């Protein structure tokens, strides 16, 4: 029986809508499995022409490890902006700003 839900949702930064694109009812996933699911979701999203400008998740330890596997750093002394890209696999797909929810995608685009 599932004890968690993993949901991928696209949220517009220039409009007011949210679009759930995938959800999984899970019992457990390790960080590498979560990171692969994020990569696949970003890749499929890119194929539609949508541009992903940020990635948000809760602070669960597995999510922190997933973020690190995707190229992000969450330790206070390591925080740096990583340019989001689902087009170039040599770049991280995430922008972690300077803290949890430091900037919205719209603020970065101004």
N, C-alpha and C positions, 0 to 999 in steps of 0.2 A: 504494500500500500504506500502511495506517495506521501511524503511528509513536507515537500517543498514544491514551489512552482518557479520555474525559470521562464521569464517573459521578456521577449524582445519587442520593443515598441519604438516606432519612429514618431518624433515630436517636431512639428514645424517650428522654425525659429522666426519665420516671417508671416505666420498666420496662426490661427487658433484651432489646431486639430492634433489629435494623437491617433496613431494607426498601429494597433498590435499586429505584428507580422509573423511571430512564432511564439508558441508557448509549449513548455514541457513540464509534465508532472513527474517529479523525480524523488527518489529516496536519497541518493547521494551521487555526487560527481566530484572528481578531483579537479584541481586547478588546470591541469593540461587539457582535460576534456572540456571544461568551461571555456578556456581560451580558444580551442578549436571551434567550438560552437559560435563564439563571437566572430572569429575570422570568417566563417562560412556565412553568417548573417550579413556581415559587412560586404562580402564579395557579391552576394545575391542582391543586396541593396544597390551596390554600385552598378550592376547590370541594368537596373531600371533607370539610371540617370540621376538618381537622388544623390545628394552630397551629404555625407555624415560629418558633422563638425565637432561632435563631442560624444562621450560615452559616460553614462552615469550608472552607478550601482550602489547598493547599500554597503556598509562597512564590514560585512561578514569576512572572517579571516580568509576563507577560500577565494572570495572576490578580490581581496588585496593581493593574494598570490597570483590570481589570474591577471590582474592589471600589470604586475611585474613581468609576467610571461609575455604580455603584449607590448612591453617596452616602456611602461610607466614606472615612476618612482614616487612613493608616497611618504618616505621618511622626510621629516621637516628639513633636514640639511641637504636633501637631494632633489627637492621639488624643482621642476623646470617645465617649461611649456614644450610640448612635443606637437609638431604640426600633424593634424589628423590627415590620414590618407588611406582610402581603400583602393586607390589606383596603383600605388607604388609599394610593392611588398617589402622594400628595404627600409621603409619608414614605419613608425608605429601608427596604428589606426586610431590612436587616442590622444586627446588633449586633456591633461589633468590639471591645468592651471596652476595656481599657487595655493591650493587648499581645496577642501571639499566644497563643491559648488561655488568656487571663487568667481567664476564669470559664466554667464549664459552664452550660448552660441551667438545670440544677437549682439551682445556687448563686444564679442571678439570681432564681429564683422564690421563694426563701425569705424 
